[in-house]
């Protein structure tokens, strides 16, 4: 694995945790360090960190506040 890839993983705790949970990525990154982008995308989907997930979470929060206001 290239030094740059290792630094990127060590500096991002989510990537580090994801790599430890999904060890098959060690082999993939050793063979082709440019697959780090694919790993990041998969990690974001797994941990629900995509833009769509954030918008959905925000909308759910607003809906919760609205229903609380309706009850009061």
Order of alpha helices (4+ residues) and beta strands (2+ residues): alpha-alpha-alpha-alpha-alpha
